Amino acid sequence: MRKLKLVNVKRGGFLIEEQPSKVRLPRKNSNEIFGTVEKMLGGSRITVRSQDGKTRMGRIPGKMKRRVWLRVGDVIIIRPWSIQDEKADVVWRYLPPQADWLRRKGYI
């Protein structure tokens, strides 16, 4: 269930601000980390700046490519490859309210 917060607007109206109730976090046992989309490369590939400071080439799996659209600046979860550390798979994309919540709570 989503939590809604009423925010008073100067002109007398109210703006409904949505608070995320559950946010998926990276799973440490699956070697997942936070990342930010830096550049779209085409062919379901992106350049990602990961939380550990490395720049990796990310691959968007077909399941995500058809349902979720990524843009530059989006916060995502990636899973680095065990064979090549400079490549990773995209696992999850956060919506803007979810990314703001993660920043406020200190996760990213």
Buried (B, 14 or more C-beta within 10 A) or exposed (E): EEEEEEEEEEEEEEEEEEEBEEBEEBEEEEEBBBBBBBEBEEEBBBBBBBBEEBEBBBBBEEEBEEEEEBEEEBBBBBBBBEEEEEBBBBBBBBEEBBBBBBEEEEBE
